[in-house]
Every structure is written in structure tokens, then in C-alpha cells.
Amino acid sequence: MATSVTVVLPGDEVPKSSLPTPTGKKKTLTLGPGLRHIPPDTITATIAGALTTDNKKNAIWIDTNSGRYIPTAGDLVIATVQNSVAENFNCLLTPNTPYASLPHLAFEGATRKTRPVLAPNSLVYARVVSGGKHTSPEITCVDPSTGKSEGLGPLKGGMIFKVSLGMARRLLLKSKGEVIILELIGAKVGFEITVGRNGIVHVDGANVKTILAVGKALQEVDEQALGEKGQKKLAERVLKSL
């Protein structure tokens, strides 16, 4: 379960008492964004933010809503197609990152004859293959180990909403007790969401009113840092408006 432990500043050493206590099968400690390992066993913070742990995954990272997104291998992202050049689509992850390259054949079942035709501004849900601060990232819409989409690919219909990077991470981790607004609304109204680590959420539903209500509710929780009580009140208000 992910739980905020303390706030750290760049250069602070993470005490051993703050490290996660493994509850699952994974025993190797995983360091997430904002932390650096200095051999043999020192861990320091590289950014300011809340020190957060996940005991089940034996992972620790610094959660922050500020800063800009840096593509990291393995991240799930929502990308916007800009154009098609040679054998790739040029895709935008954020206004501050270089175009990401998405090969035409990086889709389930794609061949030179059946590869998808994506118009400018089309949306795709993809995984980062390689990234970094100063390099052009590469993304894919297939799992390289299976060749299957595994939920990746073009996103049709719906609307996108921007959230903080911290909110995107919490949604992807499905941290218990942090973001319950979607469960509360979803108990009464049907909709689907897709979350990108780059701070973009795609919401699809039966009608525009529902899509807007869900997306704006999510943004309100993020911007106002609403806790459980605040999210329950917001959900009641949203459901009354639908």
C-alpha cells in the first residue's frame, strides 16, 4: 500500500527506517523517480517531495506534482500523433519533450499492408521503449514479449484531461485510499478512463456530459488535493448533476 512517509529535499539521505517492508514475493528494492543509490547502501533524494513506499512491490519513490515529464522506459503514456515520416509516426508526449517515435509496425498484427493509418491529432496509448532528458523517445503499442496490444493502441472517441504528474502516478498505482472519486462515480455511472504517466487522462462515456463531469471531477481532486471526505462530497454533487 502506498503511503506518504515524510517530505525530503535534494541531497537528503533516506533513513533505513523509511524503506518499505516487503509483504509480497518481491525482495529486491526498487527505486523510483527522485531517488539515487550510492553504493554500498546509501539512498539519497534528488528532488523535493513526499517520500512514498509500496510494501507489496518493495518500491520507494518521491511523489511530486511539480516538474516536467521525462520519458522513462516502461512508462505508459498517451501520445498525440503529429505526422507520419518514413517508417514512423512522430508523436507528442508533452510540449516540453522531443517528438516520440512510434514505428508503423509497432501495433498488434501490423504489417506493411495492414499498418494503421493515423491522422494528425489521433491519440494512442503506448509504452515507452526508451527515453531520457535529451534524447528522442521511442514508444510502442505492443508488448514485445507477446506481440499483443495488452490494452495499448489507438484511443477513439472521448476527451482528454490534463492532471499533475503526481496524480497520474497515483492513478496508475491505484493507491488505496488516495483517489476514490472514480469508484464513487463509477458505482452509478458507466465510463472508461485511460491514464498516461505524462499527465494525460482519456475519459470515454455514454455522452459528453458524463465525460466532462468525470474529467473535471478528477481535475478538481487533483488541484484541490481533496481527501476522502472531500471526494465523497464531490461525487455526490457530480452524480446529482447527471
Secondary structure, DSSP 8 states (H G I E B T S, - for coil): -EEEEEEE-TT-B--GGGS----SS--S-EE-TTEEEETTTEEEESS-EEEEEETTTTEEEEE-S-S-----TT-EEEEEEEEEETTEEEEES-TTS--EEEETT-STT--TTT-----TT-EEEEEEEE--SSS--EEESS-TTT-S-TT-EEE-SSEEEE--HHHHHHHHHT-TTT--HHHHHHTTS-EEEEEETTTEEEEEESSHHHHHHHHHHHHHHHHHT--HHHHHHHHHHHHHH-
